[in-house]
Amino acid sequence: MKILVKSHRGGWTTSSEWVEEEYKNHLALKHRQAKRPPVKTRLVDLENSKPWMESPRSIKDLLWIAQQVQKRVDQYGPKHRVLL
C-alpha cells in the first residue's frame, strides 16, 4: 500500500525518501545562501541630470530637443553592423 506524503513545496508524492532528500537539499541550499556575502548595490544618483529645456513652449522647441537627443544617440548609442 502506498501512502501519499506532502512535500514542503506543496505537492504530493508516494515516496517519503524523495521528500526527505528534497528537504535536505532545500536546507543545504538555504545554508549555502546564508554563508554567501550580501550583494553590494551601487547607489545611483538620479538627480544628476538636467532637462534639455526647462519648459518647451512651441513645436520648434520640441523639434530642437528631438534633434539634440538624436545627436547624442548617434554619438553614444549602439552602432549598427551591416550584415552581407
matplotlib code that plots the C-alpha trace (Angstrom):
import matplotlib.pyplot as plt

x = [0.0, 1.3, 0.8, 0.7, 3.3, 3.1, 6.2, 7.4, 6.7, 3.1, 2.9, 2.1, 4.2, 4.2, 7.9, 8.8, 12.5, 12.2, 10.6, 13.3, 16.0, 14.3, 14.0, 17.7, 18.7, 16.5, 18.1, 21.6, 20.8, 19.5, 22.6, 24.9, 23.0, 23.2, 27.0, 27.3, 28.1, 25.3, 25.1, 26.6, 24.4, 25.8, 23.9, 22.8, 22.2, 19.1, 19.3, 22.4, 20.6, 19.2, 16.4, 17.2, 14.9, 13.2, 9.7, 9.3, 6.7, 6.4, 6.8, 10.1, 11.4, 10.3, 12.0, 15.2, 15.1, 14.5, 17.4, 19.7, 18.6, 19.2, 22.7, 23.5, 22.1, 24.2, 27.3, 27.0, 24.3, 24.8, 26.5, 24.6, 26.6, 25.8, 25.4, 26.2]
y = [0.0, 3.4, 6.4, 10.0, 12.2, 16.0, 17.8, 21.0, 22.6, 21.8, 18.8, 15.2, 12.1, 8.4, 8.3, 9.6, 9.1, 11.5, 14.2, 13.7, 14.1, 17.1, 18.8, 18.0, 19.6, 22.6, 23.1, 22.8, 25.4, 27.8, 27.2, 27.9, 31.1, 32.3, 31.9, 34.0, 37.6, 40.1, 41.5, 45.0, 47.5, 50.8, 53.9, 55.7, 59.5, 60.1, 63.9, 64.4, 65.1, 68.4, 68.8, 69.8, 72.8, 73.9, 74.4, 74.0, 76.4, 75.6, 72.8, 74.4, 73.9, 70.3, 69.7, 71.2, 68.8, 65.9, 66.9, 67.2, 63.7, 62.2, 63.7, 62.1, 58.8, 58.9, 59.9, 57.5, 55.0, 51.4, 51.2, 49.0, 46.4, 45.8, 42.0, 40.9]
z = [0.0, -1.0, 1.2, -0.2, 1.5, 1.3, 0.0, 1.6, -1.8, -1.5, -3.9, -3.1, -3.7, -2.7, -1.7, 1.7, 0.9, -2.0, 0.2, 2.8, 0.1, -1.4, 2.0, 2.9, -0.4, 0.3, 3.7, 2.2, -0.4, 2.3, 4.3, 1.3, 0.5, 4.2, 4.1, 0.9, 1.5, 0.7, -2.8, -2.9, -4.7, -6.0, -5.1, -8.2, -8.0, -10.1, -9.6, -11.7, -14.9, -16.1, -18.7, -22.3, -21.9, -18.7, -20.3, -24.1, -25.4, -29.1, -31.7, -32.6, -29.1, -29.1, -32.5, -31.2, -28.2, -30.5, -32.7, -29.6, -28.4, -31.9, -31.9, -28.6, -29.7, -32.9, -30.9, -27.9, -29.0, -30.3, -33.7, -36.2, -38.2, -41.8, -42.5, -46.0]

ax = plt.figure().add_subplot(projection="3d")
ax.plot(x, y, z, "-o")
ax.set_aspect("equal")
plt.show()
